[in-house]
Amino acid sequence: MPSRRALVVIGVQHAMVALAHRGAETVAAIAGLSERARAAGVPVVTVLHRGADLVPGTEP
């Protein structure tokens, strides 16, 4: 059976990084994992929050 792998990143928002425990370290870890996954041919799926308080086209 072929391997089915993907990296799924859910709800990482720039506005919350400053409030999160070790936020900058967490973002760096996610970036590193994403880079390694892409280099290995593993799909990276990013799920972003949408809401009335978020303006389309701005950074998540």
C-alpha positions as CSV (number, residue, x, y, z in Angstrom):
1,M,0.0,0.0,0.0
2,P,1.4,3.4,-0.9
3,S,2.2,5.9,1.9
4,R,-0.3,8.7,2.3
5,R,1.3,11.6,4.2
6,A,0.7,15.3,4.5
7,L,1.5,18.0,7.0
8,V,-1.6,19.9,8.1
9,V,-1.1,23.3,9.7
10,I,-4.2,24.7,11.4
11,G,-5.0,28.2,12.6
12,V,-1.5,29.9,12.9
13,Q,-2.3,33.6,13.0
14,H,0.3,36.4,13.2
15,A,-1.8,38.4,15.7
16,M,-1.7,35.5,18.2
17,V,2.0,34.8,18.0
18,A,2.8,37.6,20.5
19,L,0.3,36.2,22.9
20,A,1.2,32.5,22.6
21,H,3.6,30.7,24.9
22,R,6.9,30.5,22.9
23,G,5.1,31.8,19.9
24,A,8.2,32.7,17.8
25,E,9.7,29.3,18.5
26,T,6.5,27.6,17.5
27,V,6.3,29.5,14.2
28,A,10.0,28.7,13.5
29,A,9.3,25.0,14.1
30,I,6.2,25.0,11.8
31,A,8.3,26.8,9.1
32,G,11.0,24.2,9.4
33,L,8.6,21.3,9.3
34,S,6.9,22.8,6.2
35,E,10.2,23.2,4.4
36,R,11.3,19.7,5.2
37,A,7.9,18.3,4.1
38,R,7.9,20.1,0.8
39,A,11.6,19.1,0.1
40,A,10.5,15.4,0.7
41,G,7.5,15.8,-1.7
42,V,5.0,15.7,1.1
43,P,2.0,18.0,0.6
44,V,1.5,20.9,3.1
45,V,-2.1,21.9,3.8
46,T,-2.7,25.1,5.6
47,V,-6.1,25.8,7.1
48,L,-6.8,29.5,7.8
49,H,-9.6,31.0,9.9
50,R,-12.1,33.1,8.1
51,G,-14.5,35.4,9.9
52,A,-16.2,38.8,9.8
53,D,-13.4,40.4,11.8
54,L,-10.7,39.3,9.2
55,V,-10.2,41.4,6.1
56,P,-9.7,39.3,2.9
57,G,-6.2,39.7,1.4
58,T,-4.4,40.6,4.7
59,E,-1.9,38.4,6.4
60,P,-3.3,35.6,8.5
